[in-house]
Amino acid sequence: MPATIYYDGECPFCSQYVALVRLREAVGAVELVDLREVPDMRQELTSEGFDLDQGMVVDLDGRRVGGNEAVNLLAKLSSNSGFFNRVHRLVFGQHLVTKIIYPILRMGRWLTLFLLGRRVINDDNSNAEQRQVLFAALFALFSIFHVFSNMFEYGEGFTNIDIWGIFVAALLLLMRPASPQRLFWLVVISSVSTVIQAPVQSNHTMLRTMVLVGYWLSFIYAAVRARPISEIFGNFVLSGRGALLVMYFYGIFHKINTGFLDPEVSCAVALWNEMLPPINQLQGQFVHYGAIYGTFVIEGILVIALLYKRTRHLGMIGGMAFHMLLTFSNFSAYISFTTLTISLHVLYLSGAQLDRINESSQMVWIARSVRRPTFIFTFVTLISVGAFYMLLRQYNVASLCLLPLVCVVCALILIHGRFRSEDRSDAFSYPAILIGCFVTLLYFVNGAMPYLGVKTAQSVAMFSNLRIEGGQSNHLIFSGADRPVPYVAQIATIDEAANDPSLNSMKERQIGFVYYDLLSYLDKNRDTVISFSVNGQKYEDVGYLELREEIETTLHSRFVRKWLHFRTVDVGAVQRCY
C-alpha cells in the first residue's frame, strides 16, 4: 500500500519530521510532496476540505487524512528503528494523546514560520496591508517619542535596558514598517517595559497598554488557530478603534466637574497659558471659557464624526489636528500621546480609502522620496531637533518637528479619503469583533475605576481636575462621596519625614497620599520613618515595622499593586491642575 505525504517544505519542523519518520516495510514506497511547489495539489486538497495550515496530509492507499489524524496514522505505521521513531510511535500512536499534543505542535510550527518571515500556505496576502504599514510607522514614531518622554520629562530611561530596547526596535520598524516581525518585536519589548515600569500615571502609557492587549489577543488567536499572518493586524483594528473612542468618552466625562469648569483652576486654561505664542497671547474670560467648553464640543463632534462613515475622514483629520494643537502647550510632553492617538485614528481608514491613497500620485512620490538620502537626512534632523528641545523641556517647540508629518497625512486623507457611494464598509471576522469588544470594555471599566473607589491613576485622567478622593467629589454626576471600594476615602497627610526628601516635599506642597498607597510606599521603602495623619488619627514616628501587620493584611501582592495605583492628592479646597 503506497503512501504519499503532503507537507509544508518551508517549515523546518515539517521537513525534519518527514525526513526522520521511517515507515514499516509493509507500507512500501513513500512519496514526499512539498505543497509549496505544487499549487494544483494545494487546490485539490483544499477543495476536499483539508486546511493545509492545520498540518500535513497523508494519502495511504487512496485514503487521505490530515492534521492530528495524519500524525497518528504515521505513528502507527512507524518502524521501531531509531530513537525518534520509537518515541514517535509510543507517544503519537495513541489517538487521544495526539489530539492533545498536536495543537501545541501546530502552534509551534506557526510561530516558527512567523519568526522566520515565512507565510503559512493559505496566506495569499504577500503584501502587508497598507493600514498596517501606516499604523506601524506611526506607532514606531510614537515609541521613539515615548523613550524621549521617559528620558527628558520624567528623568528615567538612561539606564533602563527596556527603554533602550524600545528605541532600537522602533528605529528598526521605522526602517521597514511593512514587516510584521519588526512590529511584533516592538510589541514584545513594549509589553515587557509596561510591566517593568508599572505603576504608571500617564495617559499615553495606559492607552498604549490597551493597544498592546488588543495586539496580543489577535496574535495569540492567529498562533493557536494557525491563521494567516495578515489576520494578526486585521483582528486588531477594532480594538484600536474602540480604545480611541473610550479615550474620547472619558476625555469628556471626567471633565464634567466644578474644577475643570472653573477658569481660575481649570486645566484647559493652564494648558492654554502654556501654548506657543501668539496663541497664548489671546487671553480674557471669553477665551478661557472657550478653551473649557470648546474641549467638550470638539471631542464630542469627533466621536460622532468617527462613528459615521460619511464624515469619518473629517473625524480623522479633526482628531489629528486637535491633538496636534495640544502639543503646542508646554504644560506637558504631549507629543508622545498625540503620536499614539494619530496612529489609532488611521485605523479608521477603510480598505478602499487606503487603496486610493496608496495609488495616488502624491503617495507614489512620497514612496520614492523616503528612500532618498535627502529625505532620510531631513527626517533624522527633525527627530534630533525634537529630542533636543524635549531635553530642554520646551515640549511645544519640539512638537513642531511632528507638524510636517501630520499635515501630509491629513492632506492625503482629505483628498483621497472621502467616502464614496461605491465604498463598502470593511468586513471584520467574528474573532476581530470579540477582541475589539473585549478591549473596548476593558478600557471603559478601567476609566470608571475612580468612581468605584478602586484607583485614581492609570484611568485616563486627561488633565480633568477630577477630585474623587478623601470623601469628596467634584464631579457633577457622581457627586456622592460613597464608593463601593473604600480605598480613595482615606487620605494620609505627611507631618514629618526626616529621612525622606520626597515625602517632605509632599508635606510642603500640601500633597496627600491615598492611605493604601502610603502603606505600599512604606512596604517598598522599609527604612522610611514618618509621622502622618489619616482621618483625624495621628501616627508618630512609624515605619514598616510598626505597621507591618496592617501592611500584610491590607495590601495585595506587589504585582497586583502595579495595576492598583493612586494619584497623589491635593488636599486644598480645589483640585488644581498640576
SULBEL-V204042 format. One record per run of one state. SS is the DSSP state (H for helix, E for strand, - for the rest). FROM is the first residue (numbers start at 1). TO is the last residue. If there is no record, write none. Layout:
SS	FROM	TO
SS	FROM	TO
This chain:
-	1	2
E	3	7
-	8	11
H	12	20
-	21	22
E	23	23
-	24	24
H	25	27
-	28	29
E	30	34
H	35	37
-	38	38
H	39	47
-	48	51
H	52	54
-	55	56
E	57	60
-	61	62
E	63	66
-	67	67
H	68	77
E	78	78
-	79	82
H	83	92
-	93	94
H	95	115
-	116	129
H	130	153
-	154	160
H	161	175
-	176	179
H	180	197
-	198	202
H	203	225
-	226	229
H	230	234
-	235	236
H	237	253
-	254	256
E	257	257
H	258	261
-	262	266
H	267	273
-	274	274
E	275	275
-	276	278
H	279	281
-	282	284
H	285	307
-	308	311
H	312	326
-	327	328
E	329	329
-	330	333
H	334	348
-	349	350
H	351	359
-	360	360
H	361	369
-	370	372
H	373	391
-	392	394
H	395	398
-	399	399
H	400	416
-	417	429
H	430	452
-	453	474
E	475	475
-	476	486
H	487	489
-	490	490
E	491	496
-	497	500
H	501	508
-	509	510
E	511	514
H	515	524
-	525	529
E	530	534
-	535	536
E	537	542
-	543	547
H	548	554
-	555	557
H	558	561
-	562	568
E	569	570
-	571	578
